[in-house]
Amino acid sequence: MSACLIRGRVLTFVAEPQGIDDTASYRYFEDGAVLVRGGKVVDAGDYADISKLAGADVEVADHRPNLVLPGLIDTHLHFPQTQAIASYGAQLLEWLNTYIFVEEQKFAQAAHAADVADRFMDELLSNGTTTAVAYCSVHPESVDAYFTAAEARGMRMIGGKVMMDRNAPDALRDTPQQGYDETKALIERWHGRGRALYAISPRFAITSTPEQMEMSQALVAEHPTCYVQTHLSENHDEIAFATSLYPQAKDYTDIYARYGLLNERMLLGHCIHLSDREISVLAETRSVGVFCPTSNLFLGSGLFDRDRFDKAGARWSVATDVGAGTSFSMLETMDEAYKVLHLRGQKLTPFNSLYRMTLGNARALGLEKQIGSLHAGADADIVVLDSSGKSAMEYRMRTAKSLLEELFILQTMGDDRCVAEVYVAGKPMKAKGKRAAATSRLLENA
């Protein structure tokens, strides 16, 4: 489909909402349309205007009365944990050793990695997520599988091999030199190929020796356009262990600072138990703290403090963190984010939720020119949301009287059943994914 007119109730953000009445932060068209040509947004606006721009011969995908928004963005999750989601009854370090490190050893097998990568990408698309930042396993085969699956679907994805040379099973360890060499080769193979972008990924300070951290520092210096991702201050035991391994550091954050890893392309998962000094360092370096509400609740880790980040001028994003996170759905994730912040005495408006899932997360990645909104020239990654996608929602929607109410219903009750369609670079993917899954089940049962 080289050109298409996607019709519906179009909503796209231009700034972070400053309150529920901040109508200047978004553009909303009750009878709207997005003109897509060659995988890019040509323009978005009122249907009457955009249809004239499109011309008579352009195919119309009529999604009325559903909402048409930019594709959702997830800034932190683990693709090898796809089959380990919902693993019972442990906090972070025990959970890693009991379930996750066992699961990740399977990814030395290229066929297994490829199978999981396909399921992972389709699960993202089913939930309306068109871009994500993921950790692969320590095996280069897992990275190749991840990016190959994304490339087959035309998705803009970010990811990388975890680097781990201690405090993990032998089968999941590399060495400082091996981690450097394999990461460098993967960057050369994938970074900037099509829509793929690489993230240098020392898993966290506990699983990397100082020598490996030095290698990570070298990689970051040599590849300044790559992202960096790791974990920070998720759990009290983790903090104590990490700082005991790096006794010269002022605190957990200082471990990464000492190796030159903190910059505007650094994504730090969790960031729950930070001192004021640490948050100020994140603000100064423009590093991004990643709020993972379902994961933090599931592992009993703690409650993210958004207001402290905002007060310090520190950047933050939101993510599912599958597989400690309990859903691939960014809608369900924002439902839990609302509750976490409510417990903190902080508010998360429906407009802020939708902003965070789209333009907010795009800005955290420095990709707001490409994704996160429906401006002219943006990649045509688009999600269509049905606010009546579940019977209980349809019944509730009968009493909704405003866009604000509708968005809060989506945020509170929504899941993959509310994703009516998802477009990747202008190509419809939701129905395609369903057909592929059905074919796979038929083959399995044959």
Rosetta blueprint (number, residue, H / E / L):
1 M L
2 S L
3 A E
4 C E
5 L E
6 I E
7 R E
8 G E
9 R E
10 V E
11 L E
12 T E
13 F E
14 V L
15 A L
16 E L
17 P L
18 Q L
19 G L
20 I L
21 D L
22 D L
23 T H
24 A H
25 S H
26 Y E
27 R E
28 Y E
29 F E
30 E E
31 D E
32 G E
33 A E
34 V E
35 L E
36 V E
37 R E
38 G L
39 G L
40 K E
41 V E
42 V E
43 D E
44 A E
45 G E
46 D E
47 Y H
48 A H
49 D H
50 I H
51 S H
52 K H
53 L H
54 A H
55 G L
56 A L
57 D L
58 V L
59 E E
60 V E
61 A E
62 D E
63 H E
64 R E
65 P E
66 N E
67 L E
68 V E
69 L E
70 P E
71 G L
72 L E
73 I E
74 D E
75 T E
76 H E
77 L E
78 H E
79 F H
80 P H
81 Q H
82 T L
83 Q L
84 A L
85 I L
86 A L
87 S L
88 Y L
89 G L
90 A L
91 Q L
92 L H
93 L H
94 E H
95 W H
96 L H
97 N H
98 T H
99 Y H
100 I H
101 F H
102 V H
103 E H
104 E H
105 Q H
106 K H
107 F H
108 A H
109 Q L
110 A H
111 A H
112 H H
113 A H
114 A H
115 D H
116 V H
117 A H
118 D H
119 R H
120 F H
121 M H
122 D H
123 E H
124 L H
125 L H
126 S H
127 N L
128 G L
129 T E
130 T E
131 T E
132 A E
133 V E
134 A E
135 Y E
136 C L
137 S L
138 V L
139 H L
140 P H
141 E H
142 S H
143 V H
144 D H
145 A H
146 Y H
147 F H
148 T H
149 A H
150 A H
151 E H
152 A H
153 R H
154 G L
155 M L
156 R L
157 M L
158 I E
159 G E
160 G E
161 K L
162 V E
163 M E
164 M L
165 D L
166 R L
167 N L
168 A L
169 P L
170 D H
171 A H
172 L H
173 R L
174 D L
175 T L
176 P H
177 Q H
178 Q H
179 G H
180 Y H
181 D H
182 E H
183 T H
184 K H
185 A H
186 L H
187 I H
188 E H
189 R H
190 W H
191 H L
192 G L
193 R L
194 G L
195 R L
196 A L
197 L E
198 Y E
199 A E
200 I E
201 S E
202 P E
203 R L
204 F L
205 A H
206 I H
207 T H
208 S L
209 T L
210 P H
211 E H
212 Q H
213 M H
214 E H
215 M H
216 S H
217 Q H
218 A H
219 L H
220 V H
221 A H
222 E H
223 H L
224 P L
225 T L
226 C L
227 Y E
228 V E
229 Q E
230 T E
231 H E
232 L E
233 S L
234 E L
235 N L
236 H H
237 D H
238 E H
239 I H
240 A H
241 F H
242 A H
243 T H
244 S H
245 L H
246 Y L
247 P L
248 Q L
249 A L
250 K L
251 D L
252 Y H
253 T H
254 D H
255 I H
256 Y H
257 A H
258 R H
259 Y L
260 G L
261 L L
262 L L
263 N L
264 E L
265 R L
266 M E
267 L E
268 L E
269 G E
270 H E
271 C L
272 I L
273 H L
274 L L
275 S L
276 D H
277 R H
278 E H
279 I H
280 S H
281 V H
282 L H
283 A H
284 E H
285 T H
286 R L
287 S L
288 V E
289 G E
290 V E
291 F E
292 C L
293 P H
294 T H
295 S H
296 N H
297 L H
298 F H
299 L L
300 G L
301 S L
302 G L
303 L L
304 F L
305 D L
306 R H
307 D H
308 R H
309 F H
310 D H
311 K H
312 A H
313 G L
314 A L
315 R E
316 W E
317 S E
318 V E
319 A L
320 T L
321 D L
322 V L
323 G L
324 A L
325 G L
326 T L
327 S L
328 F L
329 S L
330 M H
331 L H
332 E H
333 T H
334 M H
335 D H
336 E H
337 A H
338 Y H
339 K H
340 V H
341 L H
342 H H
343 L H
344 R L
345 G L
346 Q L
347 K L
348 L L
349 T L
350 P H
351 F H
352 N H
353 S H
354 L H
355 Y H
356 R H
357 M H
358 T H
359 L H
360 G H
361 N H
362 A H
363 R H
364 A H
365 L L
366 G L
367 L L
368 E L
369 K L
370 Q L
371 I L
372 G L
373 S L
374 L L
375 H L
376 A L
377 G L
378 A L
379 D E
380 A L
381 D L
382 I E
383 V E
384 V E
385 L E
386 D L
387 S L
388 S L
389 G L
390 K L
391 S H
392 A H
393 M H
394 E H
395 Y H
396 R H
397 M H
398 R L
399 T L
400 A L
401 K L
402 S L
403 L H
404 L H
405 E H
406 E H
407 L H
408 F H
409 I H
410 L H
411 Q H
412 T H
413 M H
414 G L
415 D L
416 D H
417 R H
418 C H
419 V E
420 A E
421 E E
422 V E
423 Y E
424 V E
425 A L
426 G L
427 K E
428 P E
429 M L
430 K H
431 A H
432 K H
433 G H
434 K H
435 R H
436 A H
437 A H
438 A H
439 T H
440 S H
441 R H
442 L H
443 L H
444 E H
445 N H
446 A L
